[in-house]
Amino acid sequence: MLVALGALGFAVTGTDDPLAGNGPSLLVLEVNPALNLLHAAVGTVVVGGAAASPRAAHTTTMLAAAALGVLGLLGLALSRMDANPLALNTWDNLLHLALSTWATVAAVRAGRQLPPLGARRGPDSTPDPRTVRS
């Protein structure tokens, strides 16, 4: 979703004036090239983690949740200022905070299904006690 949002944002804004404080609107979201790049980058990291392994998916989803949470909280301050280099508005902030919450819940639930770090996996992971020599 974030990769698509970044791509749609670039379709609307182009790449000129990356830190424009008042960017064009994409539905109710205000966008600019810097924010589009952030969306695309975070989305790409999550997709890459999901393609790599369940553990990487969990880690990248938690990192994305943290990044989106920080962006949402930062947006609450920036949207009230004249200097708003990411062109954040109330709807952007709500979206970032909602996605952060959703990603946190998804990562925590998925993390419960992961084996502990360092645990062996696979058919040869548990030695047969009858064949182990002391």
C-alpha positions as a LaTeX table, in Angstrom:
\begin{tabular}{lrrr}
\hline
Residue & $x$ (\AA) & $y$ (\AA) & $z$ (\AA) \\
\hline
Met1 & 0.00 & 0.00 & 0.00 \\
Leu2 & 2.78 & 2.44 & 0.86 \\
Val3 & 4.63 & 1.74 & $-2.38$ \\
Ala4 & 1.43 & 2.42 & $-4.31$ \\
Leu5 & 0.79 & 5.60 & $-2.30$ \\
Gly6 & 4.32 & 6.80 & $-3.06$ \\
Ala7 & 3.92 & 6.04 & $-6.78$ \\
Leu8 & 0.54 & 7.78 & $-6.94$ \\
Gly9 & 2.00 & 10.72 & $-5.07$ \\
Phe10 & 4.82 & 11.04 & $-7.60$ \\
Ala11 & 2.23 & 10.91 & $-10.40$ \\
Val12 & 0.54 & 13.92 & $-8.79$ \\
Thr13 & 3.60 & 15.92 & $-7.69$ \\
Gly14 & 6.38 & 14.94 & $-10.07$ \\
Thr15 & 9.84 & 15.46 & $-8.60$ \\
Asp16 & 10.08 & 19.26 & $-8.63$ \\
Asp17 & 10.36 & 21.13 & $-5.33$ \\
Pro18 & 10.78 & 18.06 & $-3.08$ \\
Leu19 & 10.23 & 19.94 & 0.17 \\
Ala20 & 7.24 & 22.03 & $-0.89$ \\
Gly21 & 5.34 & 22.90 & 2.28 \\
Asn22 & 1.96 & 22.91 & 0.57 \\
Gly23 & 1.81 & 20.11 & $-1.92$ \\
Pro24 & $-1.05$ & 19.07 & $-4.17$ \\
Ser25 & $-3.79$ & 16.84 & $-2.83$ \\
Leu26 & $-4.24$ & 13.14 & $-3.45$ \\
Leu27 & $-7.86$ & 12.73 & $-2.33$ \\
Val28 & $-7.65$ & 14.25 & 1.18 \\
Leu29 & $-3.91$ & 13.67 & 1.61 \\
Glu30 & $-1.44$ & 16.43 & 0.93 \\
Val31 & 1.69 & 15.11 & $-0.80$ \\
Asn32 & 5.09 & 16.29 & $-1.95$ \\
Pro33 & 8.07 & 14.42 & $-3.45$ \\
Ala34 & 9.85 & 13.99 & $-0.09$ \\
Leu35 & 6.79 & 12.39 & 1.51 \\
Asn36 & 6.25 & 10.24 & $-1.59$ \\
Leu37 & 9.84 & 9.02 & $-1.29$ \\
Leu38 & 9.32 & 8.17 & 2.40 \\
His39 & 6.15 & 6.21 & 1.60 \\
Ala40 & 7.83 & 4.32 & $-1.24$ \\
Ala41 & 10.96 & 3.60 & 0.82 \\
Val42 & 9.10 & 2.27 & 3.88 \\
Gly43 & 6.83 & 0.17 & 1.68 \\
Thr44 & 9.78 & $-1.24$ & $-0.26$ \\
Val45 & 11.59 & $-2.21$ & 2.96 \\
Val46 & 8.50 & $-4.07$ & 4.21 \\
Val47 & 8.00 & $-5.86$ & 0.90 \\
Gly48 & 11.69 & $-6.83$ & 0.86 \\
Gly49 & 11.46 & $-8.16$ & 4.40 \\
Ala50 & 8.35 & $-10.15$ & 3.57 \\
Ala51 & 10.12 & $-11.70$ & 0.60 \\
Ala52 & 13.21 & $-12.61$ & 2.63 \\
Ser53 & 11.86 & $-14.60$ & 5.58 \\
Pro54 & 9.22 & $-14.57$ & 8.32 \\
Arg55 & 11.76 & $-13.17$ & 10.81 \\
Ala56 & 12.76 & $-10.39$ & 8.39 \\
Ala57 & 9.10 & $-9.62$ & 7.70 \\
His58 & 8.48 & $-9.29$ & 11.43 \\
Thr59 & 11.49 & $-7.02$ & 11.94 \\
Thr60 & 10.80 & $-4.77$ & 8.96 \\
Thr61 & 7.13 & $-4.46$ & 9.88 \\
Met62 & 8.08 & $-3.37$ & 13.40 \\
Leu63 & 10.55 & $-0.85$ & 11.96 \\
Ala64 & 7.90 & 0.45 & 9.56 \\
Ala65 & 5.43 & 0.76 & 12.44 \\
Ala66 & 7.96 & 2.80 & 14.41 \\
Ala67 & 8.78 & 5.02 & 11.41 \\
Leu68 & 5.10 & 5.64 & 10.65 \\
Gly69 & 4.40 & 6.38 & 14.33 \\
Val70 & 7.22 & 8.92 & 14.44 \\
Leu71 & 6.01 & 10.43 & 11.16 \\
Gly72 & 2.46 & 10.67 & 12.54 \\
Leu73 & 3.60 & 12.34 & 15.75 \\
Leu74 & 6.00 & 14.64 & 13.90 \\
Gly75 & 3.16 & 15.53 & 11.56 \\
Leu76 & 1.01 & 16.66 & 14.48 \\
Ala77 & 3.63 & 19.32 & 15.19 \\
Leu78 & 4.56 & 20.17 & 11.59 \\
Ser79 & 0.99 & 20.52 & 10.31 \\
Arg80 & 0.52 & 23.51 & 12.61 \\
Met81 & 3.71 & 25.26 & 11.49 \\
Asp82 & 4.51 & 27.43 & 8.49 \\
Ala83 & 7.62 & 25.33 & 7.83 \\
Asn84 & 6.13 & 21.95 & 6.91 \\
Pro85 & 8.71 & 20.30 & 4.59 \\
Leu86 & 6.68 & 17.08 & 4.27 \\
Ala87 & 3.36 & 18.81 & 3.48 \\
Leu88 & 1.61 & 16.90 & 6.27 \\
Asn89 & $-2.00$ & 17.62 & 7.14 \\
Thr90 & $-4.47$ & 16.12 & 9.63 \\
Trp91 & $-5.52$ & 13.32 & 7.25 \\
Asp92 & $-1.88$ & 12.41 & 6.60 \\
Asn93 & $-1.26$ & 12.24 & 10.34 \\
Leu94 & $-4.32$ & 10.05 & 10.93 \\
Leu95 & $-3.25$ & 7.72 & 8.12 \\
His96 & 0.31 & 7.43 & 9.46 \\
Leu97 & $-0.85$ & 6.78 & 13.03 \\
Ala98 & $-3.48$ & 4.25 & 11.90 \\
Leu99 & $-0.95$ & 2.39 & 9.72 \\
Ser100 & 1.55 & 2.43 & 12.58 \\
Thr101 & $-1.02$ & 0.89 & 14.92 \\
Trp102 & $-2.08$ & $-1.71$ & 12.34 \\
Ala103 & 1.54 & $-2.65$ & 11.55 \\
Thr104 & 2.37 & $-2.98$ & 15.25 \\
Val105 & $-0.58$ & $-5.29$ & 15.88 \\
Ala106 & 0.21 & $-7.36$ & 12.77 \\
Ala107 & 3.89 & $-7.70$ & 13.69 \\
Val108 & 3.18 & $-8.63$ & 17.31 \\
Arg109 & 0.62 & $-11.26$ & 16.29 \\
Ala110 & 2.95 & $-12.69$ & 13.65 \\
Gly111 & 5.87 & $-12.60$ & 16.07 \\
Arg112 & 4.05 & $-14.95$ & 18.43 \\
Gln113 & 4.21 & $-17.62$ & 15.75 \\
Leu114 & 7.96 & $-17.30$ & 15.16 \\
Pro115 & 10.35 & $-19.73$ & 16.84 \\
Pro116 & 12.63 & $-18.19$ & 19.46 \\
Leu117 & 15.86 & $-16.72$ & 18.11 \\
Gly118 & 18.50 & $-19.41$ & 17.85 \\
Ala119 & 15.97 & $-22.26$ & 17.85 \\
Arg120 & 16.73 & $-25.05$ & 15.42 \\
Arg121 & 14.26 & $-25.80$ & 12.66 \\
Gly122 & 13.77 & $-28.60$ & 10.21 \\
Pro123 & 13.74 & $-32.37$ & 10.29 \\
Asp124 & 17.33 & $-32.64$ & 11.59 \\
Ser125 & 16.91 & $-30.04$ & 14.32 \\
Thr126 & 16.12 & $-32.45$ & 17.15 \\
Pro127 & 18.56 & $-35.31$ & 17.53 \\
Asp128 & 17.16 & $-38.75$ & 18.24 \\
Pro129 & 18.02 & $-39.43$ & 21.92 \\
Arg130 & 18.73 & $-43.07$ & 21.06 \\
Thr131 & 21.60 & $-42.07$ & 18.75 \\
Val132 & 23.21 & $-39.33$ & 20.81 \\
Arg133 & 26.51 & $-40.36$ & 22.41 \\
Ser134 & 27.50 & $-38.96$ & 25.77 \\
\hline
\end{tabular}
